[in-house]
């Protein structure tokens, strides 16, 4: 139930922002897609910032399912190569 309430709250917040920007909802496709891209990229900003502050490897994180898989989909994450059969 909690994820649904959080989703509703986020939708209400976006609705308020749309109203303040005088954008009609549902937004035209290009605006909606850019907004969704911003959401996906924004979700990754906090983990990347944490890694930068702790000097952890960022480029390795970008290739993980938690980052690349979330932003680009599961097909973007490189699958482990099967060992060669001899």
C-alpha positions in Angstrom: 0.0 0.0 0.0 2.9 2.4 0.8 4.3 2.4 -2.8 0.9 3.3 -4.1 0.6 6.2 -1.7 4.1 7.4 -2.6 3.3 7.1 -6.3 0.1 9.2 -5.7 2.1 11.8 -3.8 4.7 12.0 -6.5 1.9 12.4 -9.1 0.3 15.1 -7.1 3.7 16.9 -6.8 4.2 16.6 -10.6 0.7 17.9 -11.2 1.5 21.0 -9.0 4.7 21.6 -10.9 2.8 21.2 -14.3 0.3 23.8 -13.1 3.0 26.2 -12.0 4.7 25.8 -15.4 1.4 26.1 -17.3 1.9 22.8 -19.0 -1.1 20.7 -19.8 -1.4 17.2 -18.4 -1.0 14.8 -20.0 2.0 16.5 -21.5 2.8 16.3 -25.2 4.9 13.2 -25.9 8.2 14.9 -26.3 7.8 16.7 -23.0 6.6 13.6 -21.2 9.5 11.5 -22.5 12.1 14.2 -21.5 10.5 14.3 -18.1 10.7 10.5 -17.7 14.3 10.6 -18.8 15.0 13.2 -16.2 13.4 11.1 -13.5 15.5 8.0 -14.5 18.7 10.0 -14.6 17.8 11.9 -11.4 17.4 8.6 -9.6 21.0 7.8 -10.3 22.4 11.2 -9.2 22.4 10.4 -5.5 24.2 7.0 -5.7 26.8 8.5 -8.1 27.3 11.5 -5.8 27.8 9.2 -2.9 30.4 7.2 -4.8 32.2 10.4 -5.8 32.3 11.6 -2.2 33.7 8.2 -1.0 36.0 7.9 -3.9 34.4 4.6 -4.9 34.7 3.6 -8.6 31.9 5.4 -10.5 32.4 3.9 -14.0 32.0 0.3 -12.7 28.7 1.4 -11.0 27.4 2.8 -14.3 27.6 -0.6 -15.9 25.6 -2.4 -13.1 22.0 -3.5 -13.3 21.2 -0.9 -10.6 22.3 2.0 -12.9 22.4 1.0 -16.5 19.7 -1.6 -16.1 17.4 0.9 -14.4 18.0 3.7 -17.0 18.4 1.7 -20.2 16.6 -1.5 -19.4 17.9 -5.0 -18.7 19.3 -5.5 -22.3 21.8 -2.7 -21.6 23.6 -4.7 -18.9 26.3 -7.0 -20.3 25.5 -10.6 -19.6 28.4 -12.8 -18.4 30.1 -14.5 -21.4 29.7 -18.3 -21.3 32.9 -20.2 -21.0 34.2 -21.7 -24.3 33.4 -25.4 -24.7 36.4 -27.4 -25.8 
